[in-house]
Amino acid sequence: MSTLTPTAVRARHTAIRISGSAIGDRLYDWAITFFALCVPLLLGLIAIEISVAGWPAFHRFGLSFLTSSAWDPVHGQFGAAPAIYGTLVSSAIALCIATPLAIGVALFLSEFAPPWLRQPVAFLVDLLAAIPSVVYGLWGICVLIPILRVVVMPFLRDTLHLGVTPFFSGPAYGTSMLAAGLILAVMVLPYISSVSREVLMAVPRSQREATLALGATKWESIWGAVLPFAKSGIIGGVILGLGRALGETMAVTMLIGNRPEISASLFAPGYTMASLIANEFSEASGDLHLSALMAVGFTLFVITLVVNAVARWLVMRVSRIGGQT
Amino acid sequence: MSTTAVPWSAVRGDARLRRRHIVNVTMVGLIALAAVVATLPLIFIFIHLVDRGGSAVRWHFFTHMPAPVGETGGGMANAIVGTLILMALASTFGLPIGIGAGLYLAERRGERFATLVRFLSDVLNGLPSIVMGIFAWQFLVRPVGHFSALAGGIALGAMMIPMVARTTEEIVRTVPVSLREAALALGYARWRTSLTIVLRTASAGIVTGALVAIARIAGETAPLLFTAFGNQFWSTSLAQPIAALPLQIFTYAVSPYDDWHAQAWAGSLVLIALVLVISLIARIAVRRRFSAAGD
């Protein structure tokens, strides 16, 4: 694939013939190459700047920076485990809620919705992605948290007696891992559903028709033919959503309660890596504290980098297969 | 359109068929339910926005400065102007690089470096905004020693680059090769063809992509926390901390005062209106382009 397109070859010949334009062409090539170079340069610069700034903390605490749960700025002890734990748990809650909903919406739009309904529903769900994070946070503080504190949490704990398990025990403050997970679920829903919708639309009609012709019900056709075909693309979408959830900052900072402790209860406040940085950065008590926050940032950077790379690879693979059939 | 392939009359006698039918109806019902549930959060958020924000948005909200605690009223004039300044800064920095990189991606499609840049743009697009924030602080604020509007604008602009690059690439790729060839055949130099023919044909789509990117960064808060920082006073200096709507909403939202919560809702309503107006213009630009292509 690395050969020039016929147009480009022809263009080069033209450029050589008309000597006056050769300089212009060269300038143009340099310019766009420079702009394209900006992307890897920027990414490299981010990696270098943050890792250099976080180096003192990594150097001081070694691997225990990632495994220790002591985050104590006053005594100069920094372990990022509570923040890493909080990031993973809140994202997991978000994906558990958002994935079935998003696939449901995508299936509804690709398999069932009449054309006049398809556009408005897709628009409404996509619009969720346009709402700024800080507005989600405000909505969470003023609407979601009171509902959780007064209705949902007591209901889960006392009425359903889930309080006997460690996951739903303890006092109901409202600000909690559960609140952060719920708001994240709403926020990643549009990302998962739009990727899933695209992938489902790319499933060839013949797949559906073949199963229906064999006498399958609509659901059996979806379950047996459509979903398996779209599977890795949907997984890619889910992982893309995971990437969003891991790095989401403002809404989570406003709802999670910001306490560096690991607790099994989803009712307890916690921290995520992003909310830890947002909450403590401007009041960092010293160079080591600042460096530890940078190190947390670098860890988050690496994790989202890997997650996004995997997601892109999966989605790209499916669209390539879909394009061939 | 029937949702089942097996009619109910044929099912009645057979237990297995009936079970299949029940599973089918249940699952189809659940899918429809998912579609309803997924649209609910948006509706709830909008109801609350209009209900609580609408009552606080008055004319003086746009013309007055923030009021101190305890005084009702006050506005966000400085934050609104600050956000506009930051958006302009981000566009100045992000758009040329993004569009240039997009042109490169479209023209060198298939080359190894282009594939790498495309992949890295996607990766950069997924970078958490707080990471961009601490990077901008380390790179632009720390050496200078103070927060500035410029640092905030550059942080936002850097976030625009990958979005703009990818949309520009997609649009430029849809420009018919015949157009390019016609220009080249007429003796146009390659660079002139690209800039005056291709870019111009794709301009509506590129404008749309740019607007979508601007709409997305307009509401970003995390990259501004440690760069633009916010400002309770009137300031339009690029070298000084500057107020921004999302920052002001954040400050008010986490405060314990009801007055400030009302202001935060009003600010959110204004911010969302801003984002929606930009997105709407983008949509109209797309529609016009497609209807023009259909003629």
Interface residues (C-beta under 8 A of the other chain):
Chain A: M1 S2 T3 T5 T7 A8 R10 A11 R12 T14 A15 I18 G20 S21 G24 D25 L27 Y28 D29 A31 I32 T33 F34 F35 A36 C38 V39 P40 L42 L43 L45 I46 E49 I50 A53 P100 L101 A102 I103 G104 V105 L107 F108 L109 E111 F112 A113 P114 V121 L124 V125 L127 L128 A130 I131 P132 S133 V134 V135 Y136 G137 L138 W139 I141 C142 V143 V186 L189 S193 L212 G215 A216 T217 K218 W219 E220 S221 I222 W223 L240 G243 R244 L246 G247 E248 T249 M250 M254 A274 I277 A278 F281 S282 L293 M294 G297 L300 F301 T304 L305 V307 N308 A309 A311 R312
Chain B: M1 T3 T4 A5 V6 R20 H21 V23 N24 M27 V28 L30 I31 A32 L33 A34 A35 V37 A38 T39 P41 L42 I43 F44 I45 H48 L49 R52 P96 I97 G98 I99 G100 A101 L103 Y104 L105 E107 R108 R109 G110 E111 R112 F113 A114 L116 V117 F119 L120 S121 D122 V123 L124 N125 G126 L127 P128 S129 I130 V131 M132 G133 I134 F135 W137 Q138 F139 A158 I161 P162 A165 V177 R180 E181 L184 G187 A189 R190 W191 R192 T193 S194 L195 A215 R216 A218 G219 E220 T221 A222 L225 F226 F229 P246 I249 F250 A253 V254 H261 A264 W265 S268 L271 I272 V275 L276 S279
